[in-house]
Amino acid sequence: MSQIAVRLTEEQLRLLDAAVAQGAFGSRAEAVRVAIGLLEDELRETRVADSYRAAYTATPLTAGETRVLDAAAALAGDAMS
């Protein structure tokens, strides 16, 4: 495993130490690894969403597909009420 040096603000360090002190993480390093994993997940989800957006922009929904989605949304709205 590689080791790096990171500069944090006093507030960031206080939050990091508080999370460790509260038992959320076993160490500062673990907390940073978890945070990077969450960032990785978020970036992956953004890439997937961008891919879907690009695909639907390149090939828009047909009128029939739009009607089906509108009907499903209306049913979901009715179910939520």
C-alpha positions as a Markdown table, in Angstrom:
| # | Residue | x | y | z |
|---|---|---|---|---|
| 1 | Met | 0.0 | 0.0 | 0.0 |
| 2 | Ser | 1.4 | 3.4 | -0.9 |
| 3 | Gln | 1.7 | 6.3 | 1.6 |
| 4 | Ile | 1.1 | 10.0 | 0.8 |
| 5 | Ala | 1.2 | 13.3 | 2.7 |
| 6 | Val | -2.0 | 15.3 | 2.7 |
| 7 | Arg | -2.5 | 18.9 | 3.8 |
| 8 | Leu | -5.8 | 19.5 | 5.6 |
| 9 | Thr | -7.4 | 22.6 | 7.1 |
| 10 | Glu | -7.8 | 22.7 | 10.8 |
| 11 | Glu | -11.5 | 22.1 | 10.4 |
| 12 | Gln | -11.0 | 19.1 | 8.2 |
| 13 | Leu | -8.5 | 17.6 | 10.7 |
| 14 | Arg | -10.9 | 18.3 | 13.6 |
| 15 | Leu | -13.7 | 16.5 | 11.7 |
| 16 | Leu | -11.4 | 13.6 | 10.9 |
| 17 | Asp | -10.2 | 13.2 | 14.4 |
| 18 | Ala | -13.8 | 13.5 | 15.8 |
| 19 | Ala | -14.9 | 10.7 | 13.5 |
| 20 | Val | -12.1 | 8.5 | 14.7 |
| 21 | Ala | -12.7 | 9.4 | 18.3 |
| 22 | Gln | -16.4 | 8.5 | 18.0 |
| 23 | Gly | -15.4 | 5.1 | 16.7 |
| 24 | Ala | -16.7 | 5.6 | 13.2 |
| 25 | Phe | -13.2 | 4.6 | 11.9 |
| 26 | Gly | -10.2 | 2.8 | 13.4 |
| 27 | Ser | -7.7 | 5.4 | 12.3 |
| 28 | Arg | -7.3 | 8.6 | 10.2 |
| 29 | Ala | -6.0 | 6.5 | 7.4 |
| 30 | Glu | -9.1 | 4.2 | 7.4 |
| 31 | Ala | -11.3 | 7.3 | 7.3 |
| 32 | Val | -9.4 | 8.7 | 4.3 |
| 33 | Arg | -9.6 | 5.4 | 2.5 |
| 34 | Val | -13.3 | 5.2 | 3.1 |
| 35 | Ala | -13.8 | 8.8 | 1.9 |
| 36 | Ile | -11.8 | 8.0 | -1.3 |
| 37 | Gly | -13.9 | 4.9 | -1.9 |
| 38 | Leu | -17.1 | 7.1 | -1.6 |
| 39 | Leu | -15.6 | 9.6 | -4.0 |
| 40 | Glu | -14.8 | 6.7 | -6.4 |
| 41 | Asp | -18.4 | 5.5 | -6.2 |
| 42 | Glu | -19.8 | 9.0 | -6.8 |
| 43 | Leu | -17.5 | 9.5 | -9.8 |
| 44 | Arg | -18.5 | 6.1 | -11.2 |
| 45 | Glu | -22.2 | 6.9 | -10.8 |
| 46 | Thr | -21.6 | 10.2 | -12.6 |
| 47 | Arg | -19.9 | 8.5 | -15.5 |
| 48 | Val | -22.8 | 6.0 | -15.8 |
| 49 | Ala | -25.4 | 8.8 | -15.7 |
| 50 | Asp | -23.4 | 10.8 | -18.3 |
| 51 | Ser | -23.3 | 7.7 | -20.5 |
| 52 | Tyr | -27.1 | 7.2 | -20.2 |
| 53 | Arg | -27.7 | 10.9 | -20.9 |
| 54 | Ala | -25.4 | 10.8 | -24.0 |
| 55 | Ala | -27.2 | 7.7 | -25.3 |
| 56 | Tyr | -30.7 | 9.1 | -24.8 |
| 57 | Thr | -29.5 | 12.4 | -26.4 |
| 58 | Ala | -28.2 | 10.5 | -29.4 |
| 59 | Thr | -31.3 | 8.3 | -29.7 |
| 60 | Pro | -34.3 | 10.1 | -28.1 |
| 61 | Leu | -37.3 | 8.2 | -26.8 |
| 62 | Thr | -40.0 | 7.6 | -29.3 |
| 63 | Ala | -43.5 | 9.1 | -28.7 |
| 64 | Gly | -44.7 | 5.7 | -27.6 |
| 65 | Glu | -41.9 | 5.2 | -25.1 |
| 66 | Thr | -42.6 | 8.7 | -23.7 |
| 67 | Arg | -46.3 | 7.9 | -23.3 |
| 68 | Val | -45.4 | 4.7 | -21.4 |
| 69 | Leu | -43.1 | 6.5 | -19.1 |
| 70 | Asp | -45.6 | 9.3 | -18.5 |
| 71 | Ala | -48.3 | 6.7 | -17.6 |
| 72 | Ala | -45.9 | 4.9 | -15.3 |
| 73 | Ala | -45.0 | 8.2 | -13.6 |
| 74 | Ala | -48.7 | 9.0 | -13.1 |
| 75 | Leu | -49.3 | 5.6 | -11.6 |
| 76 | Ala | -46.4 | 6.0 | -9.3 |
| 77 | Gly | -47.7 | 9.4 | -8.3 |
| 78 | Asp | -51.1 | 8.0 | -7.5 |
| 79 | Ala | -49.5 | 5.2 | -5.5 |
| 80 | Met | -47.6 | 7.8 | -3.4 |
| 81 | Ser | -50.8 | 9.8 | -2.6 |
